[in-house]
Amino acid sequence: WEYDESYCDAVKKTSPYDSGPRLLDIIDTAIFDYLIGNADRHHYESFQDDEGASMLILLDNAKSFGNPALDERSILAPLYQCCIIRVSTWNRLNYLKNGVLKSALKTAMSHDPISPVLSDPHLDALDQRLLSILATVKQCTDQFGPDVVLVEDRMTLSHL
């Protein structure tokens, strides 16, 4: 992803990424990793070899929430190279903008025994990275159109 700008073209032709949810799972993972600043995910597992139908098992977040001032954009390479995203992921990201993500996380972590779990600079970085993700998807929809970029996954969200 990081060294070949057209890597997604090859990935889309390779099983299990050529059909089923696996490629979308990779893109969701890249978005998650970008939000938390995890630039060292080089591996994932799945429950079984089933042509990509099982969910991913994410094994490592050890380097997350390091430097809140450093955004490693290459983490988003699967998103900006493939230019596809689940509609449910897109809707959830849009729901979390305008400080909703920061507020939700602060509330969720407020009663933790080690509160504050994340510093304000880390929470601000999450909100800023969210805006960068939304801008990336907008670039994709401007270039390819929403019908190509936004992939329906039939998952409804309670707030919509």
CYANA upper distance limits for C-alpha pairs under 8 A (distance plus 0.5 A):
  1 TRP  CA      5 GLU  CA      7.29
  1 TRP  CA      7 TYR  CA      6.26
  1 TRP  CA      8 CYS  CA      7.96
  1 TRP  CA     74 SER  CA      8.28
  1 TRP  CA     77 ALA  CA      6.29
  1 TRP  CA     78 PRO  CA      7.23
  2 GLU  CA     74 SER  CA      6.43
  2 GLU  CA     77 ALA  CA      7.19
  5 GLU  CA     81 GLN  CA      7.04
  6 SER  CA     10 ALA  CA      7.93
  6 SER  CA     81 GLN  CA      7.19
  7 TYR  CA     11 VAL  CA      6.88
  7 TYR  CA     81 GLN  CA      7.90
  8 CYS  CA     12 LYS  CA      6.48
  8 CYS  CA     78 PRO  CA      7.40
  8 CYS  CA     81 GLN  CA      6.32
  8 CYS  CA     82 CYS  CA      5.95
  9 ASP  CA     13 LYS  CA      7.39
  9 ASP  CA     82 CYS  CA      7.99
 10 ALA  CA     14 THR  CA      7.18
 11 VAL  CA     17 TYR  CA      6.81
 11 VAL  CA     18 ASP  CA      7.76
 12 LYS  CA     17 TYR  CA      6.12
 12 LYS  CA     18 ASP  CA      5.22
 12 LYS  CA     23 LEU  CA      8.29
 13 LYS  CA     17 TYR  CA      7.64
 13 LYS  CA     18 ASP  CA      5.70
 14 THR  CA     18 ASP  CA      5.97
 15 SER  CA     19 SER  CA      7.72
 15 SER  CA     51 GLU  CA      7.26
 15 SER  CA     52 GLY  CA      8.09
 16 PRO  CA     20 GLY  CA      7.77
 16 PRO  CA     22 ARG  CA      7.03
 16 PRO  CA     51 GLU  CA      5.43
 16 PRO  CA     52 GLY  CA      5.16
 17 TYR  CA     21 PRO  CA      8.08
 17 TYR  CA     22 ARG  CA      5.92
 17 TYR  CA     23 LEU  CA      5.49
 17 TYR  CA     52 GLY  CA      7.34
 18 ASP  CA     23 LEU  CA      8.12
 19 SER  CA     23 LEU  CA      8.49
 19 SER  CA     52 GLY  CA      8.04
 20 GLY  CA     51 GLU  CA      8.25
 20 GLY  CA     52 GLY  CA      6.53
 20 GLY  CA     53 ALA  CA      6.49
 21 PRO  CA     25 ASP  CA      6.59
 21 PRO  CA     52 GLY  CA      7.09
 21 PRO  CA     53 ALA  CA      6.81
 22 ARG  CA     26 ILE  CA      6.79
 22 ARG  CA     52 GLY  CA      5.69
 22 ARG  CA     53 ALA  CA      7.34
 22 ARG  CA     54 SER  CA      8.37
 22 ARG  CA     55 MET  CA      8.07
 22 ARG  CA     56 LEU  CA      8.35
 23 LEU  CA     27 ILE  CA      6.82
 24 LEU  CA     28 ASP  CA      6.63
 24 LEU  CA     84 ILE  CA      8.01
 24 LEU  CA     85 ILE  CA      6.92
 24 LEU  CA     86 ARG  CA      7.18
 25 ASP  CA     29 THR  CA      6.61
 25 ASP  CA     55 MET  CA      7.94
 25 ASP  CA     56 LEU  CA      7.42
 26 ILE  CA     30 ALA  CA      6.67
 26 ILE  CA     78 PRO  CA      7.76
 27 ILE  CA     31 ILE  CA      6.74
 27 ILE  CA     76 LEU  CA      8.35
 27 ILE  CA     78 PRO  CA      6.08
 27 ILE  CA     79 LEU  CA      6.07
 27 ILE  CA     84 ILE  CA      8.46
 27 ILE  CA     85 ILE  CA      7.43
 28 ASP  CA     32 PHE  CA      6.73
 28 ASP  CA     85 ILE  CA      8.11
 28 ASP  CA     89 THR  CA      7.85
 29 THR  CA     33 ASP  CA      6.51
 30 ALA  CA     34 TYR  CA      6.51
 30 ALA  CA     75 ILE  CA      6.40
 30 ALA  CA     76 LEU  CA      6.01
 30 ALA  CA     77 ALA  CA      8.20
 30 ALA  CA     78 PRO  CA      7.23
 30 ALA  CA     79 LEU  CA      7.78
 31 ILE  CA     35 LEU  CA      6.73
 31 ILE  CA     75 ILE  CA      8.23
 31 ILE  CA     76 LEU  CA      6.76
 31 ILE  CA     79 LEU  CA      8.10
 31 ILE  CA    133 ILE  CA      7.83
 32 PHE  CA     36 ILE  CA      6.91
 33 ASP  CA     37 GLY  CA      6.25
 33 ASP  CA     38 ASN  CA      5.29
 33 ASP  CA     39 ALA  CA      7.37
 33 ASP  CA     41 ARG  CA      8.38
 33 ASP  CA     64 SER  CA      8.36
 33 ASP  CA     75 ILE  CA      7.41
 34 TYR  CA     38 ASN  CA      6.73
 34 TYR  CA     39 ALA  CA      7.85
 34 TYR  CA     71 ASP  CA      8.08
 34 TYR  CA     72 GLU  CA      7.66
 34 TYR  CA     73 ARG  CA      7.84
 34 TYR  CA     75 ILE  CA      6.13
 34 TYR  CA     76 LEU  CA      6.86
 34 TYR  CA    129 ARG  CA      7.70
 35 LEU  CA    125 ALA  CA      8.43
 35 LEU  CA    126 LEU  CA      5.96
 35 LEU  CA    129 ARG  CA      6.23
 35 LEU  CA    130 LEU  CA      7.15
 36 ILE  CA     64 SER  CA      5.99
 36 ILE  CA     65 PHE  CA      6.05
 36 ILE  CA    126 LEU  CA      7.33
 37 GLY  CA     63 LYS  CA      8.06
 37 GLY  CA     64 SER  CA      5.65
 37 GLY  CA     65 PHE  CA      6.02
 37 GLY  CA     66 GLY  CA      7.34
 37 GLY  CA     67 ASN  CA      8.45
 37 GLY  CA     68 PRO  CA      8.29
 37 GLY  CA     70 LEU  CA      8.48
 37 GLY  CA     71 ASP  CA      7.30
 37 GLY  CA     72 GLU  CA      7.57
 38 ASN  CA     61 ASN  CA      6.81
 38 ASN  CA     62 ALA  CA      8.25
 38 ASN  CA     63 LYS  CA      6.12
 38 ASN  CA     64 SER  CA      5.00
 38 ASN  CA     65 PHE  CA      7.70
 38 ASN  CA     75 ILE  CA      8.37
 39 ALA  CA     63 LYS  CA      7.88
 39 ALA  CA     64 SER  CA      8.27
 39 ALA  CA     72 GLU  CA      7.35
 39 ALA  CA     75 ILE  CA      6.53
 40 ASP  CA     63 LYS  CA      7.53
 41 ARG  CA     60 ASP  CA      7.20
 41 ARG  CA     61 ASN  CA      7.94
 43 HIS  CA     58 LEU  CA      8.33
 43 HIS  CA     59 LEU  CA      8.13
 44 TYR  CA     56 LEU  CA      7.02
 44 TYR  CA     57 ILE  CA      6.33
 44 TYR  CA     58 LEU  CA      5.83
 44 TYR  CA     59 LEU  CA      6.82
 45 GLU  CA     56 LEU  CA      6.35
 45 GLU  CA     57 ILE  CA      5.48
 45 GLU  CA     58 LEU  CA      7.28
 45 GLU  CA     59 LEU  CA      8.11
 46 SER  CA     54 SER  CA      6.70
 46 SER  CA     55 MET  CA      6.49
 46 SER  CA     56 LEU  CA      5.31
 46 SER  CA     57 ILE  CA      5.93
 47 PHE  CA     54 SER  CA      6.70
 47 PHE  CA     55 MET  CA      7.64
 47 PHE  CA     56 LEU  CA      8.06
 47 PHE  CA     57 ILE  CA      8.06
 48 GLN  CA     54 SER  CA      7.40
 50 ASP  CA     54 SER  CA      7.20
 65 PHE  CA    122 HIS  CA      7.20
 68 PRO  CA    121 PRO  CA      6.57
 68 PRO  CA    122 HIS  CA      5.58
 68 PRO  CA    125 ALA  CA      6.07
 69 ALA  CA    121 PRO  CA      8.47
 69 ALA  CA    125 ALA  CA      7.51
 71 ASP  CA    129 ARG  CA      7.91
 73 ARG  CA     77 ALA  CA      7.89
 76 LEU  CA     80 TYR  CA      6.87
 76 LEU  CA    133 ILE  CA      8.50
 77 ALA  CA     81 GLN  CA      6.12
 78 PRO  CA     82 CYS  CA      6.24
 78 PRO  CA     83 CYS  CA      8.26
 79 LEU  CA     83 CYS  CA      5.85
 79 LEU  CA     84 ILE  CA      6.93
 79 LEU  CA     85 ILE  CA      7.71
 79 LEU  CA    136 THR  CA      8.37
 79 LEU  CA    137 VAL  CA      8.30
 80 TYR  CA    136 THR  CA      7.01
 80 TYR  CA    137 VAL  CA      8.00
 80 TYR  CA    140 CYS  CA      7.64
 83 CYS  CA    137 VAL  CA      7.57
 83 CYS  CA    140 CYS  CA      5.94
 83 CYS  CA    141 THR  CA      8.44
 83 CYS  CA    149 VAL  CA      6.10
 84 ILE  CA    140 CYS  CA      8.40
 84 ILE  CA    148 VAL  CA      7.59
 84 ILE  CA    149 VAL  CA      4.75
 84 ILE  CA    150 LEU  CA      6.40
 84 ILE  CA    151 VAL  CA      7.12
 85 ILE  CA     89 THR  CA      7.31
 85 ILE  CA     90 TRP  CA      7.19
 85 ILE  CA    137 VAL  CA      8.47
 85 ILE  CA    149 VAL  CA      6.63
 85 ILE  CA    150 LEU  CA      5.82
 85 ILE  CA    151 VAL  CA      6.36
 86 ARG  CA     90 TRP  CA      6.71
 86 ARG  CA    150 LEU  CA      6.27
 86 ARG  CA    151 VAL  CA      5.27
 86 ARG  CA    152 GLU  CA      6.54
 86 ARG  CA    153 ASP  CA      6.69
 87 VAL  CA     91 ASN  CA      6.52
 87 VAL  CA    150 LEU  CA      5.83
 87 VAL  CA    151 VAL  CA      6.06
 87 VAL  CA    152 GLU  CA      5.79
 87 VAL  CA    153 ASP  CA      7.02
 88 SER  CA     92 ARG  CA      6.58
 88 SER  CA    152 GLU  CA      8.12
 88 SER  CA    153 ASP  CA      7.42
 88 SER  CA    154 ARG  CA      8.45
 88 SER  CA    155 MET  CA      6.54
 88 SER  CA    156 THR  CA      7.44
 88 SER  CA    157 LEU  CA      7.62
 89 THR  CA     93 LEU  CA      6.60
 90 TRP  CA     94 ASN  CA      6.72
 90 TRP  CA    150 LEU  CA      8.19
 91 ASN  CA     95 TYR  CA      6.66
 92 ARG  CA     96 LEU  CA      6.81
 92 ARG  CA    157 LEU  CA      8.36
 93 LEU  CA     97 LYS  CA      7.11
 93 LEU  CA    130 LEU  CA      7.69
 93 LEU  CA    134 LEU  CA      7.95
 94 ASN  CA    134 LEU  CA      7.99
 95 TYR  CA    100 VAL  CA      7.92
 96 LEU  CA    100 VAL  CA      5.26
 96 LEU  CA    101 LEU  CA      5.27
 97 LYS  CA    101 LEU  CA      6.90
 97 LYS  CA    127 ASP  CA      7.45
 97 LYS  CA    130 LEU  CA      7.44
 97 LYS  CA    131 LEU  CA      7.70
 98 ASN  CA    127 ASP  CA      8.21
 99 GLY  CA    103 SER  CA      6.63
 99 GLY  CA    127 ASP  CA      6.93
100 VAL  CA    104 ALA  CA      6.43
101 LEU  CA    105 LEU  CA      6.65
101 LEU  CA    126 LEU  CA      8.08
101 LEU  CA    127 ASP  CA      7.02
102 LYS  CA    106 LYS  CA      6.59
102 LYS  CA    123 LEU  CA      5.97
102 LYS  CA    124 ASP  CA      7.47
102 LYS  CA    126 LEU  CA      7.64
102 LYS  CA    127 ASP  CA      6.89
103 SER  CA    107 THR  CA      6.65
104 ALA  CA    108 ALA  CA      6.55
105 LEU  CA    109 MET  CA      6.55
105 LEU  CA    123 LEU  CA      8.43
106 LYS  CA    110 SER  CA      6.30
107 THR  CA    111 HIS  CA      8.49
109 MET  CA    115 SER  CA      7.04
109 MET  CA    116 PRO  CA      7.50
109 MET  CA    117 VAL  CA      6.99
110 SER  CA    115 SER  CA      6.40
110 SER  CA    116 PRO  CA      7.18
111 HIS  CA    115 SER  CA      7.12
112 ASP  CA    116 PRO  CA      8.07
112 ASP  CA    117 VAL  CA      7.92
118 LEU  CA    122 HIS  CA      6.51
118 LEU  CA    123 LEU  CA      7.14
119 SER  CA    123 LEU  CA      6.92
120 ASP  CA    124 ASP  CA      6.50
121 PRO  CA    125 ALA  CA      6.57
122 HIS  CA    126 LEU  CA      6.84
123 LEU  CA    127 ASP  CA      7.08
124 ASP  CA    128 GLN  CA      6.72
125 ALA  CA    129 ARG  CA      6.45
126 LEU  CA    130 LEU  CA      6.59
127 ASP  CA    131 LEU  CA      7.03
128 GLN  CA    132 SER  CA      7.03
129 ARG  CA    133 ILE  CA      6.78
130 LEU  CA    134 LEU  CA      6.78
131 LEU  CA    135 ALA  CA      6.64
132 SER  CA    136 THR  CA      6.66
133 ILE  CA    137 VAL  CA      6.86
134 LEU  CA    138 LYS  CA      6.70
135 ALA  CA    139 GLN  CA      6.73
136 THR  CA    140 CYS  CA      6.91
137 VAL  CA    141 THR  CA      6.69
137 VAL  CA    149 VAL  CA      8.36
138 LYS  CA    142 ASP  CA      6.47
139 GLN  CA    143 GLN  CA      6.66
140 CYS  CA    144 PHE  CA      6.38
140 CYS  CA    145 GLY  CA      7.71
140 CYS  CA    149 VAL  CA      7.14
141 THR  CA    145 GLY  CA      4.82
141 THR  CA    146 PRO  CA      5.35
141 THR  CA    148 VAL  CA      8.21
141 THR  CA    149 VAL  CA      6.47
142 ASP  CA    146 PRO  CA      8.26
144 PHE  CA    148 VAL  CA      6.68
144 PHE  CA    149 VAL  CA      7.27
145 GLY  CA    149 VAL  CA      6.93
146 PRO  CA    150 LEU  CA      5.95
147 ASP  CA    151 VAL  CA      7.99
156 THR  CA    160 LEU  CA      8.12
